[in-house]
Amino acid sequence: MTIQEAQNQIDQWVKTYGVRYFSELTNMAILTEEVGEVARIIARQYGEQSFKASEKDKNLADELADVLFVIMCLANQTGINLTEALQKNLAKKTQRDAERHFNNEKLK
């Protein structure tokens, strides 16, 4: 599935099952909540914190997919083509960081 196909599929899902998009502000709050859930899993799975018994069934892949879903909702409702945006962003990073990371002593 391409990014554009995913955006289209999410748009169709929202219109079929979600009635309409939540407002941009509500979706921003939801995105923050979902990113927090990802952070919680990362802190427990890769950091020093441990899972509570009630958190054992949390799934990083599912939570990352939740983040992606909300990002695509925000893109759809604000008219952003994420394929184009990502291509432009990668070109910017490539030009800006062509030598930067190779010269970073912390990465050697």
WOKANOR-V956074 format. One line per field, one symbol per residue. ss: DSSP state (@ for helix, = for strand, . for the rest). phi: phi as a letter, one per 40 degrees, with the letter a starting at -180 (. if undefined). psi: psi as a letter, one per 20 degrees, with the letter a starting at -180 (. if undefined). A space follows every 10 residues. Layout:
ss: ???
phi: ???
psi: ???
//
This chain:
ss: ..@@@@@@@@ @@@@@@@... ...@@@@@@@ @@@@@@@@@@ @@@@@..... ..@@@....@ @@@@@@@@@@ @@@@@@@@.. .@@@@@@@@@ @@@@@@.... ....@@@.
phi: .cccccdccc dcccccbbga cccdcccccc cccccccccc cccccbbccb ccdcbcccbd dcccccccdc dccccdcbgc cccccccccc ccccccbdbd ccccdccc
psi: prgghggggg gggghghjgr qrqhgghggg gggghhhggg gghhhiaiqq qrhiihjqog gghhhggggh ghggggijkp ohggggghgh gghgghjhig hhjohhi.
//
